[in-house]
Amino acid sequence: MTKSADLKQHLSKALPRPRTSRKHTMQERAKGQQPKGSVKLSVSLFPPDLERLDKIKAFMATLGIRAVGDSLALRLALRRTAIDADMLTIYTAMRSEDGRGGTGAKQ
């Protein structure tokens, strides 16, 4: 075996294996199972959302917690949110801000 091939083989065993594929985790979620570890998501955020994330990060910094990125700030917001009927009011306001208007409900 050449040095290059030997190195590639050694690295393939040394590097961590990739986590579960996104397709697999989506299938787990569809079945009501919780995926292990984190799941990468792609989200579209508008200027008011980004401002809110920045405010969360700034607030956490005032508490001495400076290592708060967008992902952690978003997770904090999700866990802080009350899931109730008031969400419809917020949802309608967001759609209006985003230029889409209406509730988006199926007729």
N, C-alpha and C positions, 0 to 999 in steps of 0.2 A: 504494500500500500504506500502511496506517495505521502509526503508530509502534509500536503494540502488535504487529501482525502482523509487522512488520519485526524487532522485537526477538525474537519467538518463533522466526522463521526463523533469525536469527543464533545464538540459543542452541542450537537443534537441531543446528547444525553445529559449535558450539564444545564442547558437552558430549561426553564419551567415550561411545562406543556400549556398550550392555550386553554383558556377557560371554555366552558360549554358554549356552543355556537348560539347566536341570537335566535335562530330558527328553533332550536331545541328549547330554549328558555320560553319562547312565545308559546310553544306547544304545552309546556308545563303550566304556564299561567292560564291557558285556555281550559285546562283540566282542573283548575283550582289549586294547583300545586305551587309552592313558592320556590323560585330558583335559588340556588346556593350562590352566595356572593353578590356582586353588583351586576347590573344589566345596563349597558350603554344605551342611551336614548338620544334622539335628535329632536330638539324642540325649536319652535319659532317664538321668539320673544320680541315684543315691541318696546319702544322707548320707555313707556311707563313701567313696564315689567323690569327692564334693566335698571331704571332708577330705584325701584323697590329693592332689587337685589343689592345694589350698592349701599342702600340705607341699612339693610340687614348686616352687611359686612362691616360697615362703619360702626353700627351699634355694638356688634360683637367685639370690635377693636377697643371700644370704650371700656369693655369688661376685661380687657387684657388678653383676649383671644384673637390673635392676629392671623392665624393660618386658616382663614375662612375664604374659600374660593366660591365660584358660582355654584358648583355642584352641592357643596355643603349648605350654602345659603338657600338654595332651592329646596333641599331636603328639610331644613329647619322650617321654611314657610309651609311646606306640605304637612308637616306634623303639627304645626300650630293652627292650621285651618280648621274651623268648625264645618262639619259636613251636615248642612241642614238646608231648609227652604230658602234661606237668605242668599244662597249661592246663585239662585236664578237672577236676582237683582244685580249682583256683581257680574254675572255672565252677560247679561243684556248690556250693561255699561261697557264691558270689555269689547263686545262685538261692535258697539257704536264707535268706540275709540279707534278700533282697528279698521273702521270704514266699511264694515260688513252689515251693520244694523240688524234689526229683527232678533228673534230668539234662536233661529236655526232649527226650530223644532219641525219634525216631519208632520205634514198635514194628512 
